[in-house]
Amino acid sequence: MSLNPSLQLPIPYGRQEITKEDEEAVLQSLRGAYLTGGPTVKKFEEAFASYIGSQYAVACSSGTAALHLCSLALRVKPGDRVLCSPLTFVASTNCILYQGGNIDFVDIDPSTRLMDLDLLEKKLDQAPLGHYSGIIAVDFAGHPIRMDRVREIADRYGCWIIEDSCHAPGGSYQDAEDKQQQCGNGAYADLAIFSFHPVKHFATGEGGMVTTNDPTLYERLIDLRNHGITRNRNKLIEDHGGWYYEMQVLGYNYRLSDIHAALGMSQLNRGASGLAKRTEIAKIYLDAFKDLPMKLPLIEEGHAFHLFVIEVDNRKDFYKYLRQHEILSQIHYIPVHYQPFYQKLGWKKGDFPLTEAYYNACISLPMFPTLSISQQNYVIDTVRKYFIS
Ligand SMILES: Cc1ncc(COP(=O)(O)O)c(C=O)c1O
């Protein structure tokens, strides 16, 4: 097969875009006075909060650190029970285990692939009041979960909410009052989190953010990401002078450096154009595959298209075929309850049949803003040949 060199094979399922402006922003940061602990982190937080529509944003070292900070700020304690969909990356649920809490799962709605909110309600209804303390709602693949409905359910059962919006910065949905709500904007969730891993919408290498509208949680997050240390004169128990600080709670070093924040700021400038490109790619795929024997994603207004996941029969063979043609598709995700660590906690195959049926068929095709037209055409032709030849 003679291929056009501009195809740049292999084609990954996702990848970062680094522009000259990004490089310049990082260089400027390297030449500046602060590599960490400087003003760029605050600027990035303010710009991110403004992009997402939340009141506060707290930058940290990864999406996983963001999740752990949330469970610390919400004071998750040993024995607490928290609900989440098994269709997510393990970090979404591990953050509760870090604090000695327990995870319980709610199966997905196969049409949206999000936590089934009717099943969530049923599960909460069947348990004694107070049995569950929180809900982690994931905007899987970029499909915004209806947070107004999650809030309404959570309130009835006294649960807090973390929205895992790693896949959905810039995504939005219309709430019951016909208001357009941005994923992670804090209108309904107590806390929301994002990741800046290279395959995500904004890449800093490693990095994460927590957003919230709650000033108390915000204050806690600020201290927790820096060892639990405060310098806030109003909060100090004693005051020995300008140098004085107190470690009042047990925290971590989950800070983001100014170098990473500079890259994040620069990437954030392309938020809207990146989202528009992802949407365009999704529309082209949907049109190209509409006659093929596969299940296409349900696309609703406001979808953020982190992933483009199709469901096919004989997935293993299809995955192998794509690899042979240098298309590096991925599987999102192996259900959390399949992981040996979670199986040791008592979960087993068969517990969440809808997630498991999805897992047996799912495969993510290349989806990233710099996917070229010729690359996408190559993916489309290759996929079509598999089904039609
Ligand atoms: C849904 C979800 N939650 C959490 C994370 C964790 O983010 P990070 O890799 O930045 O720790 C990821 C990213 O991999 C993710 O996809």
The ligand as an ORCA input file, in Angstrom:
! r2SCAN-3c Opt
* xyz 0 1
  C     -12.697     10.456     33.649
  C     -11.322     10.693     34.189
  N     -11.178     10.974     35.494
  C      -9.970     11.210     36.032
  C      -8.817     11.164     35.273
  C      -7.494     11.372     35.922
  O      -6.773     12.437     35.407
  P      -5.169     12.468     35.424
  O      -4.688     11.469     34.415
  O      -4.837     13.874     35.053
  O      -4.740     12.127     36.802
  C      -8.929     10.903     33.903
  C      -7.755     10.959     33.012
  O      -7.041     10.120     32.697
  C     -10.205     10.629     33.349
  O     -10.345     10.340     32.050
*
